[in-house]
């Protein structure tokens, strides 16, 4: 019943058994121990500074058919856009004005974003602004693109492996014809090219078990990633997986050992990841802030996270970048988002990180 909790060690001192035990724990008083351990570890290893990364959603075109994602190619309901070079530059200037160290450019896997176009944008951001680090999140691009962008000034690249359950991954992330998706290989390649690499998962994908999330945390421990993004799976009604989720919910028909896509579950994964990889950069994700609008972001920052990615995308484009629903409902301007994040940080007694905020930067 009230069995002794397995110890909340840090790095190799946190056992796989403990990870799974804590993932299954639902007693909110017990969980206070996990939150306290994660918060203390975060403070000790990466300090009180929260690194702000300004996000620009550069394009919502995508060649992929990921069954969870609202901007999948087959979703005809999406009005597609690609921003101009000047829009990216405006966002970069805004990031500097707001004091953000890093600019993140994210898009669907869009080959309309050519190698040359992105290289030119990177060079302009580098030469015309004082942004100190540039992160890309543009999908499974060929090695030649990744190399050219590194050369042109990109420092970091984000590519979540989404789940370590191979069979589930194949189900939610169909290959392109003739190209097997191997995100682990791409992550290794990114590191060879001198990028700081980031990965991550969604929590509560239909078919994702507690045991498989414990495997994800094990994998994080062994991977040497600079950034790990963890967010709840948010069902999008215009996607096959979103429709499956709704049917399962209506019929209360879940696979055995199904992990929930809740705020609480996401916080447990985040906190355990902080313990497993004490010096990594962990964002309090937008998806986490949406699943609990009142407390999600604050909880993230109090349970292991040390990064926030405020959205700088102009409103018109932002509402079309609907990888999950409700994102568009966030109608705040970049200025309003910035103010609310600054208020939140000061209410939590946290400071704003200076500079690029690489791993282990206290
Ligand atoms: N719910 C939650 N996260 C999602 N992502 C994409 N679609 C969804 C969704 N419906 C996440 C994926 C991807 C990242 C850019 O956004 O993890 O890697």
Boltz pocket constraint, residues with backbone or C-beta under 6 A from the ligand:
constraints:
  - pocket:
      binder: B
      contacts: [[A, 68], [A, 69], [A, 70], [A, 159], [A, 160], [A, 162], [A, 201], [A, 202], [A, 231], [A, 232], [A, 233], [A, 234], [A, 235], [A, 236], [A, 287], [A, 323], [A, 324], [A, 325]]
      max_distance: 6.0
